[in-house]
Each structure stands twice: as C-alpha cells, then as structure tokens.
Amino acid sequence: MARTGLDAYMVQLYTGGGFDGHADGAEMSVRAGDVCVFDLTDTLATQAVHSSTVTLVIPKLLVDRHWDARAPVNGLVIGGATALGQLMGAHLAALNKAMPSVTVDEAPVVATTTAQMVASTFAYCTSGDDLTNGALQQALFERAIRHIRSHLGSPDLSPDTICRALNVSRSHLYRAFSAKGGVMQNILEQRLRAAFGELSNPLNRNETIGSIAFRCGFASDAHFNRLFRQTFGVRPTDIRDMPPIAAPPSSEPGLPAWLSLPAFSGRS
C-alpha cells in the first residue's frame, strides 16, 4: 500500500451536491458543507449526485505521527453545521485557494500544519464515547449480527466470511465486537439461542435434537449438548420434555402458550 501511494487518508469538503453510501458496512450521508474522511486502504461504496469538492489526499504517516490512530476513521462525517466542520472546511477551502502561491520554503510548514489539524480532528471525533465513531461501530455490529442470524446453519460462517460478505476489514469487524465478547462468541450465542427456540417449539416435537442442532450450525451432538447445558443450565432434552403451559394473565397481548416455560437456573 505504501509503495502504490494508497496508504493515505482522503479528506473531502463538499462545496456542492453530496452522496449516500457506506464505508466498512456503516451507512453515511454527506451534503454540501460537510467534510468526510476515507481511509484509502479500506472499502467504500457511494452514490453521488452532481457535486463539487475540495479533496485532500494526505499520507497516513504524516497524520498518524500526531495521534495514536487506534480508532477507524473510514466513513467519518464531520457535519458542516458544527464548529469543527466549519473550521475544517474553511481550512481546506483556504488551502485550495493558497496552493498555487505556496513556495518551496513554505510547503513543509503548510503540510505539517494541515496534518496536525487533520490529526486533531480525528482524535476528537474518535475519542472516548464519541457518538460518531460509536455509531459507525454499532452499525457494523448490527449488520454483522443480521448476517450471522441468516447464516447460522452454514459450516463456513466465520469472521473471514463475514468480512467478505460485508466488505469490511478483519480489524474493523473485531473492533465492532470488542466490547461484545468477540465475533466467534457471538456466533456461538446466536446458534444456541436459535436452538433453544427450535427445541421449545412444539411444532418441532417430532424432529430429533441432532437435526435441530445441525440446522443451527452444530456439527457434533456431544459438543452441542455440552455447550447447551453450560449456557442454559439444562439439557436439550429438558427443554423438549417441558409440557406446554398456559401463559400467565396479562393485560398485554399474549404470547403463544409454548413460549412460557418453567423457570430454570442458569445464565440467560
């Protein structure tokens, strides 16, 4: 990437038009006055209307020396209505206007000042509980969970196949799941929850536990039985043998009677 010149950030001020799209699976929307950021080593897809932009492509090496670069910035949008967005936009516009007259002696100062401003903006927008960065990671997490739920029975379900399906990097996927137990743990939990629901559904009474486990992505009956008991505190056969009971009185619309199960010990 460094040899081809792609190891860089692209920072764009939209002076007109805009676009809708996604970067690393996270939805984004940019309108006139907004500043957006792309990591040119990551994935993006956009649908733009007729637009005008001021575009700065700046090497990561120049920017990253001024901040720790621990959080992703691909798809970051800095709204034109915010003070930070206005300052960044004004700097890009001024840089664009002054560039033809910048001398060789002035160029290093201009480059360093610009890199420091870009780095400070990245650091602010990705610091602590920043909502912008948090929203990007949450959106990626939710898309990944939807993909996991729709492919529970696939023996190939893994972080690599999720990355390919969502067009995201492995590091971004892991970061989105870092506070939620990890990718593989979430795959396992979703499979166990699906199996619990299938086993407690009386419509599946005549189906073997093994076939239900296989449908939910478990290749080994013994492995499934052990994990099921560790997670729920009961055996799969215990769920299967529970008779349907009437739902408790409620002023709210009732659930199917078979969803109301006797209490059992174990982790929820």
Number of C-alpha atoms within 10 A of each C-alpha: 9 11 6 6 12 17 18 20 22 18 23 21 29 22 17 15 15 21 18 14 16 19 24 24 27 22 17 17 17 21 21 17 22 23 26 24 22 21 22 18 15 18 17 19 15 14 10 14 12 8 13 14 18 16 17 17 17 19 17 19 13 17 23 16 12 17 14 11 15 11 15 19 22 24 26 22 22 24 19 21 10 12 11 16 20 18 14 23 24 14 15 21 16 11 17 13 11 10 11 8 9 13 10 8 8 10 13 12 11 14 14 14 12 20 21 17 16 21 21 14 18 24 19 11 21 19 15 10 10 12 12 16 21 16 14 23 24 14 16 24 23 15 15 24 18 11 15 22 14 10 17 21 18 14 13 12 16 13 19 13 11 22 19 11 12 18 17 20 18 13 10 20 23 19 18 20 21 13 8 12 11 15 21 14 12 16 20 17 15 18 24 22 16 18 23 19 13 21 23 23 16 17 10 14 13 7 12 11 20 17 13 19 25 19 18 25 24 23 15 11 15 11 11 23 18 13 16 20 15 13 15 18 15 16 16 21 12 12 18 18 12 13 12 16 13 13 14 9 8 8 5 6 7 11 12 12 12 16 16 14 15 10 6 10 8 11 9 8
